[in-house]
């Protein structure tokens, strides 16, 4: 699963950014995509935010416009180096998402954008448990990621995208009841998940 384009996209920032912009066309562009998981949330300058699997800081760049206390976490030192250059206002931690060297009950908001589909099912559960741990009671986990399209017209483009750029874990996420898994771990859904791009993207807000 996936092609050489996936490898190249992680090696070259310009290619990764171009792919991200192309993929975001279905929801009205990259700027709107970066706001999807934040809609309806209250974030101010003192909100303690964790951008989980922050990559090169694309979403981090949006989060620092709201809060002065943003931490980006990623396992890739190359990505974190790029994030530091792109968004120096944030703090950064190099670590695995399933084993975060962060205090419990630390964050008001944990955000992640199109990252959970990279995880094997067992690892995904571990990550969600870690998110629950680092959130304050009442804190929010906000995420946007793939979902099985509800509009049949979106199956060909999403299938092509996953074949070109993703691995088997992305297909596994399409079969996963992510809201149900979050509730198993102890989260409460703030509202029903919202679907975008013909149902091929889901936005979930879950409260600890």
C-alpha positions in Angstrom: 0.0 0.0 0.0 1.2 3.5 -0.8 3.7 4.5 -3.5 7.1 6.3 -3.7 5.1 9.6 -3.6 4.5 9.0 0.1 8.3 8.7 0.8 9.0 11.8 -1.3 6.3 13.8 0.4 8.0 13.2 3.8 11.4 14.1 2.4 10.4 17.3 0.6 8.4 20.0 2.4 7.2 21.6 -0.8 5.7 18.3 -2.0 4.0 17.6 1.3 2.5 21.1 1.3 1.3 20.7 -2.2 -0.4 17.4 -1.5 -2.0 18.9 1.6 -3.4 21.8 -0.4 -4.7 19.5 -3.0 -6.4 17.2 -0.5 -8.0 20.2 1.2 -9.8 21.3 -1.9 -12.7 19.0 -1.1 -13.5 21.1 2.0 -12.9 24.5 0.5 -9.1 24.9 0.8 -6.4 24.3 3.3 -7.3 27.4 5.5 -10.8 26.0 6.1 -9.4 22.4 6.6 -7.2 23.7 9.4 -10.2 25.3 11.1 -12.5 22.3 10.9 -11.6 20.7 14.2 -11.6 24.1 16.0 -15.1 25.2 15.1 -17.3 25.7 18.1 -14.4 25.6 20.6 -13.5 28.3 23.0 -9.8 29.0 22.9 -8.2 32.1 24.5 -4.6 33.2 25.1 -4.3 31.1 28.3 -5.7 27.9 26.9 -3.1 25.2 27.3 -3.0 23.4 23.9 -1.2 20.3 22.7 -0.9 19.8 19.0 -0.5 16.0 18.8 1.6 14.6 15.9 2.2 18.2 14.9 4.4 17.4 11.9 5.9 20.5 10.4 3.5 22.8 12.2 0.7 23.4 9.7 -2.0 23.2 12.4 0.3 24.6 15.1 0.5 27.8 13.0 -3.3 28.2 13.4 -3.4 27.3 17.1 -0.8 29.9 18.1 -3.1 32.6 16.7 -5.5 31.7 19.5 -3.3 30.6 22.4 0.0 31.7 23.8 0.6 28.3 25.4 0.8 25.8 22.5 3.0 22.6 22.6 3.6 20.6 19.5 4.6 16.9 19.9 6.0 14.6 17.2 8.4 11.7 16.9 10.2 13.0 13.9 13.1 15.3 14.6 13.1 16.5 10.9 9.5 17.5 11.2 10.1 19.2 14.5 13.0 21.2 13.1 10.7 22.4 10.3 8.0 23.2 12.8 10.4 25.2 14.9 11.3 27.3 11.9 7.7 27.6 10.7 6.1 28.4 14.1 8.7 29.5 16.7 6.0 30.8 19.0 5.2 27.2 20.1 7.1 24.8 22.3 8.0 21.3 21.0 8.5 17.9 22.4 10.1 14.9 20.5 8.2 11.8 21.7 5.9 9.0 20.8 2.2 9.9 21.0 1.5 6.7 22.9 4.2 7.5 25.5 4.2 11.2 26.1 6.7 12.6 28.6 4.0 15.1 29.8 2.2 15.6 33.1 -1.2 14.2 33.6 -4.1 16.7 33.7 -1.9 19.3 31.9 -3.9 20.5 28.8 -7.3 22.2 28.2 -7.2 21.1 24.6 -5.5 18.3 22.7 -5.8 18.7 18.9 -4.7 16.4 16.1 -5.2 16.7 12.4 -5.1 13.8 10.0 -2.7 11.7 12.1 -4.6 9.0 13.7 -5.0 7.1 10.4 -1.2 6.5 10.6 -1.6 4.2 13.7 -2.1 0.5 14.0 -5.3 -0.3 16.0 -3.5 -1.3 19.2 -1.3 1.8 19.0 -4.3 4.0 18.3 -6.0 2.8 21.5 -2.8 3.5 23.5 -2.6 7.0 22.0 -6.2 7.8 22.9 -5.5 6.6 26.5 -2.5 8.9 26.7 -4.6 11.8 25.4 -7.2 11.1 28.1 -4.4 11.1 30.7 -2.8 14.5 29.7 -6.1 16.3 29.4 -7.5 18.2 32.4 -10.9 17.0 33.6 -13.3 18.8 31.3 -10.7 19.2 28.7 -11.4 18.6 25.0 -9.9 16.3 22.4 -10.5 17.7 19.0 -9.6 15.7 15.9 -10.1 15.5 12.2 -9.3 12.4 10.2 -10.6 10.0 7.5 -14.1 8.4 7.5 -15.9 6.0 5.2 -17.5 8.2 2.6 -21.2 8.5 2.8 -21.5 9.9 -0.7 -20.5 7.2 -3.2 -19.0 9.8 -5.5 -16.2 10.3 -3.0 -15.1 6.7 -2.9 -12.9 6.9 -6.1 -10.9 10.0 -5.1 -10.5 8.9 -1.5 -9.4 5.4 -2.6 -6.9 6.9 -5.1 -5.5 9.2 -2.4 -5.1 6.4 0.1 -3.4 4.1 -2.5 -1.0 6.8 -3.5 -0.1 8.3 -0.1 -1.2 6.1 2.7 -0.7 2.7 4.2 -3.0 -0.1 5.4 -3.6 1.7 8.7 -5.7 4.4 6.8 -8.0 1.7 5.5 -8.2 0.2 9.0 -9.4 3.6 10.3 -12.2 3.6 7.8 -13.4 0.4 9.5 -13.0 1.8 13.0 -15.8 3.2 15.1 -13.7 6.1 16.4 -16.4 7.8 18.5 -17.2 4.4 20.1 -13.5 3.8 20.9 -13.2 7.2 22.5 -16.3 6.4 24.7 -14.8 3.1 25.7 -11.7 4.9 27.0 -13.8 7.2 29.1 -14.5 10.3 26.9 -17.9 11.8 26.4 -18.8 13.2 23.0 -19.5 16.9 23.1 -21.9 16.5 20.1 -22.4 14.0 17.3 -19.3 13.9 15.0 -19.6 16.1 11.9 -18.8 14.8 8.4 -17.3 16.7 5.5 -16.2 16.1 1.9 -19.0 13.6 1.2 -18.5 11.9 4.5 -14.8 11.2 3.8 -13.6 13.4 6.8 -14.9 13.3 10.3 -14.5 15.9 13.1 -14.9 14.7 16.6 -15.0 16.7 19.9 -14.7 14.5 23.0 -14.5 15.7 26.6 -12.6 14.1 29.4 
